[in-house]
Amino acid sequence: MRKGFTLIELLIVLAIIGTLTSFLMANLLGARSRARDGQRKSDLRQIQVALEQYRADQSSYPPAPLPVCGSSLTNNGVSYMQKVPCDPSNTGQFVYSYTTTGSNYRLITCLENVNDQQKDQVDNTTYCAGNSANWSYTLTNP
């Protein structure tokens, strides 16, 4: 009696391994973009906290635009944010945008995952392409 595997058994094992690999790769390819989107949303919430602290002290929000990423948000010697965060990609449409009227503001970024549950209902095409490449995400004053 010979020991070993038949050709059919080997082909079945290879087919199973190939199927599992394709499922894993599909999940891993989207993981990086979802991680960058998570960082973007977290960064905007941090900026939002700094803006609210600024308003509590100054009775209005800081003028637009925000300081360049990596620099501080200060006023009259008071630091509200040591370093304004940079978008993880920080290229093209992937930057943080800020608009204000003094009493209201909007923080806008573009998300890579267009299926994100927290994306804007209607894409802000001024900042984001609104296609399969990215979609807007906006925070406003509470």
C-alpha positions as CSV (number, residue, x, y, z in Angstrom):
1,M,0.0,0.0,0.0
2,R,1.4,3.4,-1.0
3,K,1.4,6.4,1.2
4,G,0.7,9.9,-0.1
5,F,-1.9,12.1,-1.6
6,T,-3.6,11.7,-4.9
7,L,-3.7,14.5,-7.5
8,I,-7.4,15.1,-6.8
9,E,-6.8,15.6,-3.1
10,L,-3.9,18.0,-3.7
11,L,-6.1,20.0,-6.1
12,I,-8.9,20.2,-3.6
13,V,-6.6,21.5,-0.9
14,L,-5.1,24.1,-3.2
15,A,-8.6,25.3,-4.2
16,I,-9.6,25.7,-0.6
17,I,-6.3,27.6,0.2
18,G,-6.9,29.8,-2.8
19,T,-10.5,30.6,-1.8
20,L,-9.5,31.5,1.8
21,T,-6.6,33.6,0.6
22,S,-8.9,35.6,-1.7
23,F,-11.3,36.3,1.1
24,L,-8.5,37.5,3.4
25,M,-6.9,39.7,0.8
26,A,-10.3,41.4,0.1
27,N,-10.6,42.2,3.8
28,L,-7.0,43.3,4.2
29,L,-7.0,45.7,1.2
30,G,-9.8,47.8,2.7
31,A,-8.4,47.7,6.2
32,R,-5.8,50.4,5.5
33,S,-8.3,52.9,4.1
34,R,-10.7,52.2,6.9
35,A,-7.8,52.8,9.4
36,R,-7.0,56.2,7.7
37,D,-10.7,57.1,7.8
38,G,-10.8,56.3,11.5
39,Q,-7.8,58.5,12.1
40,R,-9.4,61.4,10.1
41,K,-12.6,61.2,12.1
42,S,-10.6,61.1,15.4
43,D,-8.5,64.1,14.3
44,L,-11.7,66.2,13.5
45,R,-13.1,65.4,16.9
46,Q,-9.8,66.6,18.5
47,I,-10.0,69.8,16.5
48,Q,-13.6,70.2,17.5
49,V,-12.7,70.1,21.2
50,A,-10.0,72.7,20.6
51,L,-12.5,75.0,18.7
52,E,-15.1,74.7,21.5
53,Q,-12.4,75.6,24.1
54,Y,-11.4,78.6,22.0
55,R,-15.1,79.7,21.7
56,A,-15.6,79.4,25.5
57,D,-12.6,81.8,26.0
58,Q,-13.1,84.1,23.1
59,S,-16.9,84.1,22.5
60,S,-16.4,83.2,18.9
61,Y,-14.7,80.5,16.8
62,P,-11.2,81.2,15.3
63,P,-11.1,82.7,11.9
64,A,-10.6,80.4,8.9
65,P,-8.5,78.8,7.8
66,L,-7.1,76.6,10.5
67,P,-3.3,76.9,11.2
68,V,-1.2,74.7,8.9
69,C,-1.1,71.1,10.1
70,G,1.7,70.5,12.6
71,S,1.5,74.0,13.9
72,S,-0.4,75.1,17.1
73,L,-3.7,76.8,17.5
74,T,-3.1,79.7,19.9
75,N,-4.6,83.1,20.7
76,N,-3.2,85.8,23.0
77,G,-0.6,83.3,24.4
78,V,-3.2,80.6,25.2
79,S,-2.7,77.3,23.4
80,Y,-5.8,75.4,22.4
81,M,-4.0,72.7,20.4
82,Q,-0.3,72.0,20.5
83,K,-0.3,70.6,17.0
84,V,-3.1,70.7,14.5
85,P,-3.2,67.1,13.1
86,C,-2.4,66.4,9.5
87,D,-4.5,64.1,7.4
88,P,-2.9,60.6,7.2
89,S,-2.5,61.0,3.4
90,N,-2.3,64.8,3.4
91,T,-2.4,64.9,-0.4
92,G,-4.9,66.0,-3.0
93,Q,-8.4,66.1,-1.5
94,F,-7.3,64.4,1.7
95,V,-6.8,67.5,3.9
96,Y,-8.8,69.0,6.7
97,S,-11.0,72.0,5.8
98,Y,-12.5,74.5,8.1
99,T,-15.1,77.2,7.4
100,T,-16.7,79.5,9.9
101,T,-19.0,82.5,10.3
102,G,-17.7,83.2,13.8
103,S,-20.7,81.7,15.5
104,N,-20.8,78.5,13.5
105,Y,-18.2,76.2,11.8
106,R,-17.8,73.2,9.6
107,L,-14.9,70.8,9.7
108,I,-14.7,68.7,6.5
109,T,-12.6,65.8,5.4
110,C,-12.8,63.2,2.6
111,L,-13.2,59.6,3.5
112,E,-11.7,56.8,1.3
113,N,-14.4,54.3,2.2
114,V,-17.5,55.5,0.4
115,N,-19.5,52.8,2.3
116,D,-18.7,54.4,5.7
117,Q,-21.8,54.6,7.9
118,Q,-20.9,58.1,9.2
119,K,-20.3,59.7,5.8
120,D,-22.4,62.8,4.9
121,Q,-25.8,62.0,3.4
122,V,-25.1,64.3,0.5
123,D,-21.5,64.5,-0.6
124,N,-19.8,68.0,-0.4
125,T,-18.3,68.0,-3.9
126,T,-16.5,71.3,-3.2
127,Y,-14.1,69.3,-1.1
128,C,-14.5,65.7,-2.2
129,A,-15.1,64.0,-5.6
130,G,-18.1,62.1,-4.5
131,N,-17.4,59.1,-6.6
132,S,-15.9,55.7,-5.9
133,A,-12.7,57.4,-4.8
134,N,-13.9,59.3,-1.7
135,W,-16.9,60.9,0.1
136,S,-17.2,63.9,2.5
137,Y,-17.5,63.7,6.3
138,T,-18.5,66.9,8.2
139,L,-18.6,68.0,11.8
140,T,-20.4,71.1,12.8
141,N,-20.6,73.1,16.1
142,P,-22.9,71.4,18.6
